[in-house]
Amino acid sequence: MSYYQRHIFFCLNQRINGEASCGDHDAKAAFDHCKNRIKDAGLSGKGQVRVNKAGCLDRCAGGPVAVVYPEGTWYTFVDQADIDEIVDRHLINGEVVTRLVLPDDVGR
């Protein structure tokens, strides 16, 4: 068994050269919301869920993005309701939120 049941990484990269980046889409607010939801639900810590910041995940064209492991499911999102759905359905119940999955052909 791994240390965490699930691990979600949020790209918080902010490019200063004008190229698209997740930081342009308020990814930090989504990260904070997710972290608070997990903490408030008592789901953080060993054997549960870990919410982490990440630098560039190289999928900028689909930003903002987050990835859930161990499944390796990539998500894009637009608001807190999307984050709530990822938390409730995937992080808690293990169900992939198909409508928010980032297509495989979206890269940088």
N, C-alpha and C positions, 0 to 999 in steps of 0.2 A: 504494500500500500504506500502511496506517496504521502508526503507530509500534509498536503492540502488535497481535499476532494476535488476542488476546482480552483482555477487561478485565472483571473481576468486581467489583461493588460490593456491600458488605454494609451494610445499615442497622444502625447501632449506637445509634440514638436511644433515649434514656431519658426518658420523661415523668415529671415529679414531681407531676402533678395527679391521678394515679390512672387516667388513660386508658391503654388498651392501647398497648404499644410493643414494638419488637423487643428492646430492652434487657432486657425482662422475661423473655426466653427464652434468656439466655446467648449472645446473638449475638456478643459479643466473643470468646468461646472458639471459636466456629465460624470467625470471621475469622482468629484466630491459627492455628488448625489448618490452614486452607486456605493461608495465607501460608507456613507451615512446609513443607507438602507440596510447594508449587510451588518454593520455594527449594531444598529437599533434592533435588528431581528435576532441578535445574539448568535450570528452565524460566522463570526470571524475567529480565527485561531486554528490550531492544529486539527486536522481531520475535517475542516470545513472549507470556507471560501477565503481566498486572499485577493484583494483588489490592489493593483499596482500601477504606478506611472511607468510609461515607457517613452523612450525617444522615438525617432522615426522608425516605423515598421515597414516602410517602403511600399505603402499602398495608398499614397497621397491622393490619387485621383478619386478614391472612394470615400475620402475623409468627411467627417471624422470616423475613425475606426477603433475597434477593440477586438481582441482575440481571446477566446476562452479555451483553456487547456484543462484536462488532457485531450479533449475532443479535437482541438485545433479548429474551432468554428470561428470564422471571421464575421464580424458584424459592422454595419454602418448604422447610424442613428441620427435623429434630428432633434429630439427633445427629451424631457424627463419621462414622459409617458413611455417612450421607446426603452429607456433604461429600466424603468419599472417592469416592463414586460420581459426584458432579458433577465433581470433579477428573479422575478417570480417564476417564470417558466423554465429558464435554463439553469441559472445558478442554484436555485432551490430544488426544482423538480427534474432537472436533467433533460428537458424537452427543448430541442432547437427551435428558435423563433424564425421560421423559414422566410417570412416576409422581410426580415432585417439582415439576412445573410448576404454578405458581400460576394458578388460573382467572382469566380476564379480568374477571369481575364482582366480584372481591374488591378492595375499596378501603380506605378509612380506616374 
